[in-house]
Each structure stands twice: as structure tokens, then as C-alpha cells.
Amino acid sequence: VALTENGILTSLNSEGEPIWTRNLQDLEASCQSGGWFNVASVDQQLVCLSKHGAMVTVDPTTGDAELVGVFDYGLEAAAWSPDGEVLLMATSAADDEDETKTKSVLMTMNAQFEVMAEITIPTYIASSASEDSRVSVTWRPDGTLCAISAVDAEDTTRKVRIFKRETLELHAIGRSEDASGAIVKNLQ
């Protein structure tokens, strides 16, 4: 399958010819903003994610699609664990103390889209601000640890935070330094 940024999902046969094509932006208003960035095969279905927060499942044989959820403040980054059982996402949410502000959130969901863990992390600079502030998430190959790389809003330094899979308990924080011990900003 291939997914374009504007939500065109196409299933191709082994010769590269289209089997079916689906425009995900036709589903609902929350899917029309574009920014589609992730498609993965999970539990015999395709899961597509948009920077604007839409999460859609698609039947890989027919192309039938269903909106399963929307993250109101969008998604910065997402990655499935190596075993395909856990989705790690960097997003935002309303601040409980001040609804007009947002807080940065790292969360995991299982393949049935149930939230497993959710933590507030230091506010980061959004990827949309510049290419240097791109947020990314990843997994250790054995799936026991996950990480987020983001530029902290407070000191504009890129930090890598590593967390435990099940609880998102902080395991380690890395930072980029040159040989003098000075922090190198926005090293990716």
C-alpha cells in the first residue's frame, strides 16, 4: 500500500498496479486537513494516521475505511512497536489547570486502540515551526524501550527521552554535547 500526504491510500499488486484506491479525506470533516504520515498493517487491518489527529482503519482487501478516533490537538509523531502490538504517539492535550493552554503528551495504545499509558512530558517546539524542530518517536528493536526526540520549548535544546514500554516510566535522558561539553542545539 501507499499513502500520500493528502490522504490517497492505494493498494498495489506485485506488479505495482492499483487494486483499489481510497481517499481518506472523504470520510469526515476531521480527515480533510491532509497531513497523512503513517500507515501500518496491524491485526489484519491498515491503520492510517494524520498530523491533524485523525486515526483511520482500512480493510486491506476492500479499501473500506472507518474513522476510529481524532486527537483534538493533532499528532506530532507515531510509531508501532516492532511486534505491532503497541502504538507510541507524541501529541498534545488541553492543560487540566488552564483549558486555553496545551501540554505535551506521550502515550501508548494497544492494537485495539485502548490507552495503555499516558504521561505529560516537557513542552516541545512543534515540528511545524521548522525542519530543525522535527519531533520523532522510535522503539528499541526488542520493543522493551521507546524514545522521543524533541526540541524542548524551555531551553530550545533537542533531547532524547527514553521510556519503558508498559508504563512510560522515564528510563534515561540523552542530550547532545560536543567534545567541550557544550550542548549542541537541534542535533538530530
N, C-alpha and C positions, 0 to 999 in steps of 0.2 A: 504494500500500500504506500501511497504518497500523500502527504498533507501539505497544502500551501498555506502561507500566512493569512490569506483571505478566506480560508475555510473550505477549500475544494479538496475533498478526500476521494482518491481514486484507487480502486483495487486493480492490479495488473496481473496478467497471467505470466507464465515463464518466458514467453516471447516478448514481454513488455507491452502487450496490447491491453487496453482497458476492458475489464469485466463489467464494472459498474462505477458510476461517479455520483457523489453526493455533495451538495452544497450545504455545509453545516450552518451557514448564516440564514438558511430558510427555516430553521427550527422555531426560534422565538426571538424576541427583541434583544434578549441578553446575549445572543450569539452573533449579532450583526456587526459588532465593532471590529472584527478581524483580530489580528494578533495571535493566531493559532500557532503553537510552537511545539507541541508534543503529541505523539501518537504511539501507543504501545499495545501489544497483544497481551491481554490478561484474562484468565478464566474463560477462554474461548469467545472473547469479545474484544473489540478495539476500544481503547479509552483515549479520547482526544481532549486536550486542554488548551485554553486560550489565556493570553496575558490579561484579558479583561474579566477573567474569573469563571468562564463557562467550563463545565465538565460534561462531556457527552460520551455515551456508549454507542457503539455501532456494531451491528451484526456483520461479521466478516464475509458471510456468504451472500447476503441480500442487499447490504448497504442501509438497512433500516436503522434509523438513529433516534436516540432519546436523550433529552437533557436531564441529567441526574442531579445537578446542583450548580449553584452560582456562588462564587466568593465575591461579596459586595465590593471589596477594595482591590480585586484583581489578584493575579498570581505573578510573582517575580520569577520563580524558577520551580522546577519539579523534576523528580527522578524516581523511577521504580527501583526497588531493591533487586539485587542480582537474581533472587529466587522468584521475583514477580509477585510477592505477597504483600509488600508494604510500599506505599507511595509517600515520599517525603516532599513537602511543599513549603516554600517561603512565600508568605502573604502578609496582609495587614488586616487589622480589625479595629473596631471602634474602641477607644480607651474607656474603660469602665468608669473612671472618675470624671472624664470630660468627653462627652459624646462628639464634640466638634473636632477632636484630635484622633489620630490613629496611632496604633502601636504596631511594631513589627512582630510577626508571629512565625514560628516554625512548628509544623505539625506533621503527624503521620496518620495515614488512613490505611485500613486493610483493603483487600480486593473487593469487599462488599460495601466499601465506602463508609465504614464506621470509623470515627475518630478514635485512634489508639492513644495518642499523646499530643499535647499542645502546650507550648511554652512561649513566653514573651522573651524576645532577645533584644539587645541594644538596637535602637533605631538605625536603619541603614539608609544610604542615599539610593534612591530608586534607579534602576537600570535606564530608565528613560531620560535621566539627567544628562548622561554622556556615556560613550563607549567605555571609558575608564571606570565607571561605577557599576558595570555589569555584575549582577548577583547570580551565583551559581550554587547548585547543590549536587552532591555526589555520594556514593556509597563505597565503602571498603569492599574489595572483591568477595570476601566471605560474608558480607552483609551484616556483620556484628556492629559496625560503627558507620555513622553518616556524618557529613560535614556541610557547612555553608561557608562560602567565601563572599564577603560583602564589605563595602566601604562604610565604616561607622560614621554616622552623621555628626557625632560629638567631636571627634578629632580628625576626621577625613583620612583615616588610615585603614587600609584593607587588612582585615583579619580573617583567619580561618578558624572556625569553631567546630570542634569535633564532639559528637554526642553518641550516647549509647542507643542502640536500635529501639528497644522496647519502651524506654521511659523518657528518652531525650534528655537524660541526665548529662550535664556537661562533663566531658572526658578530658579535653585539653583545648587550649587556645594557642594558635600559632600566629606569629607576626613576622613580617618581612624586614630584615635588617641587612645592611651592607657590612663589610668587614670591620668598619669602625664602630659598629654598634648603633649607628644612626638608623632610624626607621626609614625604609624606602616606601613612599606612598604609592598606592594603587598598583603594586606589582601583582600581576595575575598569574 
